[in-house]
Amino acid sequence: MIQAITDNMKKDRFIVNMMLAGVPPRYLHSYFYLLNLGRYGIEVSDPLDIRNWAADYFQYTLEEGDQWPQNTEDVHRYLKTKKCDCEDIAIIEASVAYSQDNHHVRLALGVLGDEPGLSPNHAYCIYEDGIKNNEPVLRLMEATGDNILTELPLLEKCERHHTLISCNARGNYWLHGA
C-alpha cells in the first residue's frame, strides 16, 4: 500500500531519518533540476527512453563520500564526466523528465537487497504509469546497469527494491509499504 504524505511534520521526521542514513538534509523534491537538454543533445522524453539513455550514457561509479548534485552545475558536471552513482543517475533521470514537464516521474529512496536490517542505501526513479484498482501503477526506471530494456518493469515485481519514500517535482510525497 502506498500512502500520500500531506503533513509537513511527517516529511520533516522522514528527512531527519534519511540524514541519519547519510542523505543530505533537503526535501527530496528539491533535487529535480530544470536542465538545458539541448546543451547535451538529450532528445529523449518517454520514461523508457530516458531510462535507456541514462543506462547507455553513464558509467556507474561508486563515489567516495556520496556527494549529491546540489544544483544544475553539478548535474552538468556529471553529464560531462559520464560517471555517476545511483543518486546522481536518478536525479538526472528525474530532471530530464521534469525539464520536459513530465510530473509522473518520481525520485525514490529505498533499500536494495534482501539482507535484514539494511538502512536506506539506494536512490532511483519510478514512473507512475496510470492507476489500477485505485493504486498507482509504478514502474522502475533503475539505470545503474548498462542493459537496454524494451519495457519498464513493474516496481512490485522488483523484489530487491524496497521503496521507502518517493516524490515528484511538485512536492507530492508518498510512503511505500505503509
Secondary structure, DSSP 8 states (H G I E B T S, - for coil): -EEEE--HHHHHHHHHHHHHTT--SS-GGGG-----GGGGT----SHHHHHHHHHHH-EE---SS-----SHHHHHHHHHH-EE-HHHHHHHHHHHHHTTT--SEEEEEEEES--TT----EEEEEEEEEEETTEEEEEE---SS----SS--BGGG-TTEEEEEEE-TTS-EEEE--
